[in-house]
Amino acid sequence: MVRFVHETVSAHELDRSSTHPQVLALGLPRCATSSLQAALETLGSAPCMHMAHVQPSAERQRLVTAAAQEKDTLKRRKILSQLFAGFAATADFPSITFADDLIDMYPDAQIILNVRSGGAASWHTSFSEGLRFFDSWLFWAATFLVKSDRAMMGMMKAVDNLYMERWGMTFREQLIYDKHNQWVRDEAKKRGRKVLEFKAEDGWQPICRLLGKKTPPTAYPRINDQKTMKMVKRFIIGRGLLHWAGLFVILWVVMQAGIMLPQSGVSFVKAERV
């Protein structure tokens, strides 16, 4: 849970001058992206960009927002190069939003399209249960006073607008699963790039063959983000409510001080006359 609420890879820890993504995992969230992130890092592609590195960072959220709003291709890719510099791989959001840009920006990177068993219906159910909370009135209201959460509101709005312009739909709709996957395939095909379609159930072998790595002795990672996200939601709501409680306490103290000051002034005047 910590990685979603506390930045575990800060900007000064990254080798931004020489490290850039060599693996692009471009499947949607809720397609075992955290397990894939852990697998890629185990195979040496570390650190791997993931939503877990964006959610706690207001600065990275602002970069995603700027990229989503930028219409000029060169300017947008300059922003993206800042966002992904220092990361050896990427999975999950925000790479999925900029798949076409990233395929062009990193022509030597291997491309993985991680998909979900059960297809669009299974994905939509999982997405709705796990992630739609972050686009709800409860999230916006409870977390408005938290800097990174407030930045996330702007980021999600910018990304929603981008998808509406691109396909006339957002992640709330089941149709986006097949739409996105076909888009990745088509963009890769335009550029003569191969795509490994991968499910977590496939295990180590397809990825190890793709990257030319030996199969690790440990089992393929199985990270249950659904359980993690439940804890993250509780933490985020609790943190947001604490900020509101702190604000009310400050306002109450200020109001009490305002009430007491005139009384003190009257007493002082009376004492002076005596």
Order of alpha helices (4+ residues) and beta strands (2+ residues): alpha-beta-alpha-beta-alpha-alpha-beta-alpha-beta-alpha-alpha-alpha-alpha-beta-alpha-alpha
